[in-house]
Amino acid sequence: MTNTAPNAPLSLGSTLLFSATSLPLSALVLALTVHLPAYFAASIGVSLATVGAVFGLCRAIDIPIEPMLGIAMDRTRTRWGRFRLWTLIGAPLMLVGLYMLTSARQGVGEAYLVTWLLVMYLGLSILLLSHTAWAATLATTYDSRARIFGIMGGVGVIGALGVLAIPIVMEANGYTDAEGVRGMIWYVMLLIPAAVGLVVWRTPETIAPEAPGQRFRLRDYLDLVTHGSMARILIADLCLALGPGWMAALFLFFSRDRMGFTTGQANVLLAIYILAGLFGAPATAWVATRIGKHRAAMASSAVYSVSLISLLWLPKASLGPSALAYFASGFVAAGFGALIRAMVADVADDIRLTQGKERGGLLYSLIASTNKVAVAASVIITYPLLARIGYDPKLGHGNAPEAIQGLTIAYLSGPIGFLALGAFCMFGYKLTAEKAAETRRLLEVRDAEPAAASR
């Protein structure tokens, strides 16, 4: 299952099978971003400030671990492969953490939440990082990388839609919001072993050859962070993740208390937002092969902002027009992650050409870290902000008009501002399709030299 020769391009069927891990990962990220913080605040009785602090603390502890995981993955050499082994390590950690979080009840202590959130986040980090870095080794050209990450994004949408359907169906059958969230987590727990089992069983893995005499130095790490293209990508990724993450953290509150929807209707809108990504992620990847990945990211940011701000002019409890706005924003939002990860794969080639070492795991750990910062910041900033403006989630429609107005301003201004900054980072991006193709050609020539010398 492991070799050092270049991979043949994966077929569509093999790519879809490899993307199976995206099902539980995307489902869990959605539940963590939208539902789980609100669940602890509204159903378990943890204060907004405490929820923000707990999630922020767990992210603060988890983020420094990410680069260490990346370095460890890059150095891993086993008969079972590199990323396959790490995939098998991450899955059980996720399962244990999620099970313990579903067991939390009224009066649960902060130490309990922190402990099991950390276990869950560690498993999530390992699984996300190994899956993303593995994908970068399966696609070796500029366009094929856009394709594989686009397909992974589309498959992830299916997992997210599945987890979102659970509270909708359960509410229709008389279950509470808290029971709906616990049902979502059990859905993820059932998906994890099935998806991971398929991927590690059926997907090949390639370990690229390295130039002799190379060791990892602190200077190498600094070179990665300050690499011209990677530095732009890191800042852009932080902003492009923080924008939608900010929106997601406030989505339920805004939909119910500003727009006048029920929880079930809000989840329907969120399902439409996510469903749009099923088409949007592959479509954005296709656009990227025509105009370039960085330009596709800039265009997507503009569409997202326009569709989000259109909500100001829609009548309350108007499901149809709101659905159109969320479909448009969800269509382009699904492409952000796919484009960034495809761009990082190009940077990994550029780094391997100059440093002679495989740094894919470490590069993707940097991206994972920016995503974690974004997700943590979306809760750390927005929840205390709501408390400061006088908004109380328990009051719902009973909040003062000034509090609802503050909620509206926060909901719209954060995403639009961060997406504008993310798009600005893409101006002057130099690692184009032509540059990436030349880098790949030089790598293939160098990789072929040891094989030719041994004959």
Secondary structure, DSSP 8 states (H G I E B T S, - for coil): -EESS------HHHHHHHGGGHHHHHHHHHIIIIIHHHHHHHTS---HHHHHHHHHHHHHHHTTHHHHHHHHHHH---TT-SHHHHHHHHHHHHHHHHHHHHT--TT--HHHHHHHHHHHHHHHHHHHHHHHHHHHHH--SHHHHHHHHHHHHHHHHHHHHHHHHHHHHHHHTT--HHHHHHHHHHHHHHHHHHHHHHHHHH--EE-----TT----HHHHHHHHH-HHHHHHHHHHHHHHHHHHHHHHHHHHHHHHTS---HHHHHHHHHHHHHHHHHHHHHHHHHHHHH-HHHHHHHHHHHHHHHHHGGGGS-TT-HHHHHHHHHHHHHHHHHHHHHHHHHHHHHHHHHHHHH-S--HHHHHHHHHHHHHHHHHHHHHHHHHHHHHTT--TTTGGGS-HHHHHHHHHHHHHHHHHHHHHHHHHTTT----HHHHHHHHHHHHHHHHHHHHHH-
